[in-house]
Amino acid sequence: MSRSSAAFDPLGLRPDKVAPDLWPMLDGDPAARLEAIVVAEVDLDELLAGLPSEVTVEHRYRLINSISVTARADALLALTRLPMVRSIESVRPVSALPQT
């Protein structure tokens, strides 16, 4: 049974914290290295201090209380168990809106 179809997860994973477009990537190969945005429920410094060593911080976004990270899919899934993590979002391209 895939994690996404489990009604109760004995491991304590919280799929509700994961953006819907990111979930299929996390539910695939656990060793796949992925980029993600982790939104903190707590002060950003507290989140940074509590991250496991296998999660690499790429950038801090203090304005939105978030960090961009690179980690294996299984490590990102493990972050959903942490109360200090509000959500995990996929990294998407950003472009400027055309000026009118």
NORNOR-V916709 format. One record per run of one state. SS is the DSSP state (a for helix, b for strand, c for the rest). FROM is the first residue (numbers start at 0). TO is the last residue. Records with the same first field share a line. If there is no record, write none. Layout:
# NORNOR-V916709
SS=FROM-TO + FROM-TO
This chain:
# NORNOR-V916709
c=0-1 + 5-13 + 18-18 + 26-31 + 40-42 + 50-54 + 64-64 + 79-83 + 90-99
a=2-4 + 14-16 + 19-25 + 43-49 + 61-63 + 72-78
b=17-17 + 32-39 + 55-60 + 65-71 + 84-89
